[in-house]
Amino acid sequence: MTEQNPCHTSTRYFMRLVHYIHFSPQKHGFVSDFRECPYSSYQTMLSEKPTKIKRNQVLDWSDGKETFIAKHQELAGETEIRALIGGDDD
């Protein structure tokens, strides 16, 4: 029996993926600041406007809106993200 990697089933893993998705347009040079990307769900997560995104659930997993913002400001190192998702071809 193989042991399942706990990182792949955890909230931490999911939140790292959310960060990776939000940061990707900046990483690839489409925008200078990922928070200003018009096609990102980042601003939708912070908005009070109606959305189909499970905003409250994601913010709960982040321990609230302030923590969600703070974690995105940290811009977690790509090394940690790569370890979780297996890398990204540039």
Protein Blocks (a to p, Z undefined) as FASTA:
>chain_A
ZZddfklmcfklmmmmmmmmmmmmmmnopamblklpmkbcklmmmpmbdcfbffklmmmm
nopaklmmmmmmnopafklmmmmnopaaZZ
